[in-house]
Amino acid sequence: MRGLDAAIVLTAAILVGLALLVMRVWPPLNGDAAAILSFADRMLDGEQLYTDLIDVNPPVIFWLSMVPASVARVTGWSITATTSAWTGILILLSAGLSAAMWRRQGQCVPLVIAAIAAVVVLPSHNHSQREHILIILALPWLLLAVLRQRGEPCSTALAMTAGVVAGIGLSIKPYYLVPALLVEGGVLVVLGPRRWLARPELWGLAVAGSVVALGLATIARPWLSEIVPLVARHYVDLGWETAWMVLSEEERPQLLAALLLLMLVARARPAALFGLGALAGAMLQGKGWDYHLLPAWAALLLALGLALDQWGGRLALALAGLLFGVTLVLTTPLVAEGRHSHSLERRMTDLLRRDAGPGPVLWLTASIWPHFPAVLDARVRLSGPYMNLWLVQALYRSVPLEADGRPRYRSDAEASDDERAVRRHLRTALLRTPPTLILVAPAAEEVGFAGQSFDYLDWLATDPDLAPLLARYRLRETVAGIRVLARADE
């Protein structure tokens, strides 16, 4: 590999990666990341996770998101821009730790190019998504697994740091335990039990996992006692048919085949194992969202980079550059940022800035888009404890109908304990501080209702304590099917 050629290709990849990180500071923020950030911001006001703020996600991602939320408060910077910048800083720190561990391995240009493609380019609009944070935090530990299988040394401090950082990332979702077990199992097979147990990074993983477990047993205990049973009752809908559907859609069989093939390349094997574990985790989640597969695709890019690095030569460099270019084209980076000025998020942001006043605002929907990016950019406070009304959607998967075809909503006497709890939480929040605006999404157009007739506002009005309050609101306008209601006495 000629040094000049390698320097040119590597410099180009680094410059593109840095440019993308800078441009990510502009809105919109990914919807899921915005939703989690909104809850983290409310936690800074003293609201308690899983008591005042109810969501299915484990606490680690909320704790991490409190960092940029705190910085935004102290500095007065945009909370969405601060979060994107925070993710960029994590990427640079992860890259620095990885480089420190690999400094004896030579240039490794194909691997570096593939890593930039995996961590910076591939996520595209999933920047700051939970799966993206996993990739960032797990990267040094994953590359260290490659070094261990080759018998390469690493300082205790670096290895322990890589393990702790990876342990934090792998604790974001329970499903991430699958790739962790596969990678560590692969290292165990190569090193044997004694050398495997002596690795500082393994103890780093254990330290991070123990701290998270302690948090779950103390400050986040309701996640185990209340949220997990709720998820088991209503959120998890997994059978072999669902899992196979997640795997068989579109290009996913090719992803599986490529990862299995890369298992044959010794240097690429840890990344391939991570990808297979991430793919299994996506199947276990059973939802089919594209971002669930982001860690698997990132692992594929890393595995290809490791394979090309083992191959070496000018052809490997050219293929790494081609891999980077193809990833850049296929992920269409910055499209969301380019369209933002004419997007629904921007329209809703402008509406909230104009009409919401001091808030709070009640947004009735089972989705997280466009309201969380809009709410954050407008700096408006949301009413109620729920991130969205997925539970209502789950409770009315098959909407009962009256004789005249109108949807029939259950009274408290007919409703389950879970449905009564949703109404009770919303009732408490709304009666304590009536919202300045109520925004109602078109439920029939949301995925869970599949065209069934359902109206969130009518469902909520079945509560006799809320009906008089809701009757004071009048339709002000409709934006892309979203009804905007304001109090008639204002």
N, C-alpha and C positions, 0 to 999 in steps of 0.2 A: 504494500500500500504506500504510494508516494505521499510524503509528508505534506506537500503543498495541496494536493487534491483533498486529502483528509481535512486539512485546516479550512479550506474553502467551504466544503460541504458542512462541516461541523459549525463553522461561524454562521452560515446561512440559517441552519436549524435553530441555533441559539437566538439569533436576532428575531426570527419569526416567532419563536416561543415567548421572548420578552415582550414583543409588540402585542401579542395576544393577551398576555397578562395585564399589560397597561390598559388595553381597550376594554377588558372585562370590567373595569371599574365603572363604566357607564351602564345605566339601566337598560333592560330590566334584569333583576335578579331572578334566578330559577324559582319557580313557584313553591316547590317543597322547601328549598332553602329559606325562602322568604317566610313561609309559615312557621318554621322552627325558630327563625330569628325573631319573629313577632312574639312568640311565647317566651323566648329568652329575655327579650326586652321587658316584658311584663313581670318576669321573675325578679328583675332588678327593682321593681316597685314593691316587692314583698309578696307577690302572689305565689302560692305553693303549687309546685308541679304535682299533678295527679289528684289534687284536692280542689284548687281554684282553677287549674288549667288541666284539661283532660285530653289525653292523646295516647295512641297506642305505642309510640316510639319509646324505647328505653332511654334512660336519662342522659347518657354520655353525650349525645349530640347536642342536647340543650345546654349542658355544662360548657361544652366547647364554644357554643355560639354566644354565651354570655361574655366572652372576651371581646369580640368586635362590638357587641352591643354596649359594653362599658366604655370602650374607647370612643365610640360615637357620642356618647353622652358627655364625656369629659372634654372632648375637642370641639363638639358642635358640628362635626362632619356628617355627611349623609351616611345613614346606617347601612344602606345597601352598598355604597361604594366602599365603606370601611370593611364590610364583610368580604367583598371580592378581593380587596387588598390583603386582608388577613389570610385568605386562601392562597394568594400569591406568595406571601411570606412563608407559609407552611411548605409550599413547593420548593422554595429556595433553600430552606433549612433542611428539607429531606434530601435535596440534591447535594448539599454540602456534606451531610453525614454519609451519604452513599459514596461520594468522591473520596472522602477521607478513608473509608474502608477499602476502596479499590485502587488506591494510589500506587500500589506496587504492581498492578496488572497491565501497565502500559497505557496507551491511548484509549483503547476500547471504543473507537469512534462509532462503529455500527450500533453498539449497545447504547451509547449516549443519545444518538439520534432517535433510536426506537423509544428510549425512556421519555424524551421530550414529546414525541408523538403520543405516547400513552398517557402521560400525566397532564400535558398542557393542551394539545390539539384535540385529541379524541373526545374529551368531555363536552366540548362545544357549549351548548346552552345548559348542560348539566353541571356547569362550573359551580362549585360549592355544595353540590348535592351530596348526600350521605355516602353514596358509593364512590364519589370523587375523593372525599376526605379519606376513605379507606385506602384507596390506591396510593395516595400521597403518603400516609403514615406507615403503610406496610412495605413500601418500596425498599428502604434500607435493610430491613429484616429479610426480605425475599432475596435480595442480592447477596446478603451474608450467607444465606443457605447455599447458594451456588459456591461461594468460597469454601465453606465447610466441607462440601462434598469433594472439592478438589484438594483438600488438605492445606489450604492457605491459612496463615495466621491472621488474627485481628486482636487489637488491644481490648482488654477487659472493659474499659470505660466506654469505648465505641460500641462494643457488642451489647453491653447492658443497656445503653441508651437506645440502640435499635430495637431491642426487645421491649422496653417500656413503651416506646412510641408506637410500635406495632400493636402491642396489647391494648392501647387506648383505641386505636382504629378498629381492631377486631371486636371490640366491645360495643360498637355502635349498634349492631344488630345481632341477634342470636344466630342468624343464618351464617354469619361470617366465621363461626366456629368450624364449619365444614372445610373451607380452604386451609384454615390454620392446622387442622388435624392432618390433612393430606400432606402438606409441606413438611410438617414436623415428622410425620411418619416416614416420608422419603429420606429425611436426614438420619433418622434412627436406623433405617435399613442399611445405610452406607457406613455410619460410624460405629454402630453397636451401642448397647445400652449405657456402658460406662462413659464413653466419650460424649455421647448425646446428652447425658445428665450433667456433665461438667461444663456445658456451654453457658457463658454468662447471659446470652440473649434469651435462653430458655427461662432462666430465673427472672430476667426482666419481664418476660411475658407473664410469669406467675405473680410478680409484684403488682403489675398493672391490673391483672385480673382480680387479685385479692382486694385491691383498693376499690374497684368497681363493685365487687360483691359486698364489701362493707357498706358502700353507699346505698346499694339496693336494700340491705338489711336494716338501714337506719333512716336516712333522710328521704329515700325514695321507696320506702316499704310498700306504699299503695300500688306501685306498679306490679309487684308480685301478688299482692292479696286481692286486688280489684281489677286492674287492667288486664292481666294475663287471663283470668277466667272470662272476662268480657270478650276478649279476642277469641278465645276458644269457642264461645257460644255463637258469635256472630260474624267474626272477621275471617276466620280460617275456613276456606271451602276447598279442601284439597283431597283429591282422589287420584288414582293412577291416570284417569282420563284427563284431569286438569293438568297434571304434571307433564304428560305427554304432549298436550296442546302447547304448553309453554316451550317445550324443547323443539317441537316439529315446525313451528311457524317460520316462514321466510328463510333466512340464511342460517338459522341456528344449527341444523344438522351439519353444515359445512364447518361451522365453528367447532363443534364437537370433534369432527374428523381431523381438523387441523391440529387441535390440541393433543389428540391421541397420537398423531403422527410425530409431533415434536417431542413426545415422550421418548422417542428413540435417540434423540440428541442429548448426550449426557449433560452438557452445560445448560441446556434449555429446560431440563426436566423439572426443577423446582417451580419455575414460572408456569410450565404446562400443568403441573399438579395444582397450583393455585387457581389456574383458569378452570380446570375441571371441577374443583371444589366450589368456585364461584358459580359455575353453571348449575351444579346441583343445588346450591343455595337459592338460585333464581327459580328452579323448579319447585322447591319446598315453599317458597312464598306464594306460588300458584296464581299470580296476578297477571303476568305477561307484559308488565311495563318494560319498555326498552331499557330504561336506566338500570334495572335490576341486573342486566347483562353487561353493564359497563366494566366491572372488574374482570369479567371473563375476556372481553375484547382487549382490555389493557394488558392482561396477562399474555394474550396471544402476541401482541406487539412486542412485549418484553422477551418472550420466548424466541421469536424470530430474530430479535436483535442479538440475543445470546448465541443463537445458532450461527448467525452471520459473523459474529465476533470470533467464534471458534474456527470458522472457515477461513476468514482473513482474505487479504488480497484486494485488488482494485474492483473485482466483480462484486465482492461483498459490500464494499463501500457504495458502489453504484446501486445495488439492490436496497441498501438501507436508505439512500436518498430517495429512491423510487417509493419505498414504503412510506416515508414521511410525506411525500407529495400526494400520494393516493389518499392517505388519511386526511390530509388538509382539504382536498377537494371533496371527499365524500361526507365529511362532517359539516360542510358549509359554515365555517365559523363566522361569527359576527352578523349573521342574517337577522337574528332577533334584535340586536342593537341597532342595525340599520333601519329596521321597520318600526322601531319603538315609537317614533314621533307620530305615527298614524295608527298605532295599535290600540286594541281594546284596553290594555292596561293603562296606557297614557290617557285615554278618554275618561276612564274611571278615576284616575288620579286627579285630573283636572276637576271632575265633578265633586269629588270629596273635598278638595281644597276650597272650592267655591261654596259648597252647601253644608258641609258637615259641621262646621263650627268647632266647638271644643269637644264634640262627641259626647258619649260613645256612639258607634254605629253598629247596628245589628245586620249581619249579612247571612241570609238563610240559603244555604247551598250545601251539597255533598262534595263539592270540589274545593280546590285550593287556588285555582286560577280563574279569573284574573285578580281576585280580591286581595290576596296577600301582597303581591308586588305593589298594587295600587295603595293599599292601606299604609305600607311602610313608606313609600315615596311621599305620600300626602301627610305622614306623621299623624294619623288619626288612630284613636283608641277603639278597639273592637269590644263589643258587649258580649258577655256570655263566656262560659268556660271551655267551649268546644272549638277545636281547630276547624272542624266542619261537621256536617250532619250525616256522616256515613252510617251511623247507627240507625237513624231514622230510615235511611234507604234500605238497610238490612232488615229492619222490622217490617217494612212494607214491600218486600220483594214481589209479592203478589197482592196488588192493591184490591181490597174488597170493594164491591160496588153496591150502591142502592138500586132499587127497582127502576129508577129513571136513568141509570147509567152514571150518576155522579159518584165520585169516590166516597167511601164511608170510612171515617176516621174513628178509631177506638176511643171511647170515653175512659176516664181513669179506672172505672170499675171493670172495664173489659181489658184494659191494657196490661202488659206484662210489667214486672218490676223495673226492667230496663227502660221501657218506654216512659213509665211514670217518673223515673229518675231524670231522664232528659228534660221532660217538661218542668220538673221541679227546679232543676238547675237554671234553666232559661227563665222561669218565672221569678226566681230570686234575683237574678241579675237585672231583669227588665224593670221590676217594681222598685228596686233600690235606686237605679238611675235610668230613667226612660231614655232610649236612644233618640238622637236628633234626626237620624235617617234610618229607615229599614229598607234593605235591598233584598229582593227576592229573585233567585235564579229560576229559570224555567225548568222545573224538575223533570218533566217528560223528555227533555232533550239530554238529560244526564244519563250516563251509561247504565247505572244501576237500575233505573226505572224502565229503561228500554221502551220508551214511548207510552208507558202507562199514564193514565190521568192521575196526577197528584199535585197538590198545591201546599207548599210549606206554610204559607200564612194561614190558610184555612185549617190546616192541621193544628197549628199553634193556637188558633182562636177557639179550639174545642175546650181549652182550659178556661173555666168560668171566671177565674181571677184575672186572666189576661185579656179576655174578650173586651171589657170596657176600655182598657188602655189601647188595644190595637184599633178599636173603632175610632180613635182620635186621629188616625193617620189617613192621609189622602194621597192618591197617586199623583206624583209630580211629573214624571217622565218615564220613558222606557228606552233603555240603551241596549241594543243587541239582545233583546228578549229579557233583560234584567229590569224588573220593575223597581222604581225608586219612589219610596213613600216618605212624606214629611208630615210632622205634626200639624194639624189644622189650626192649632192655637198659636202658631209662631209666624 
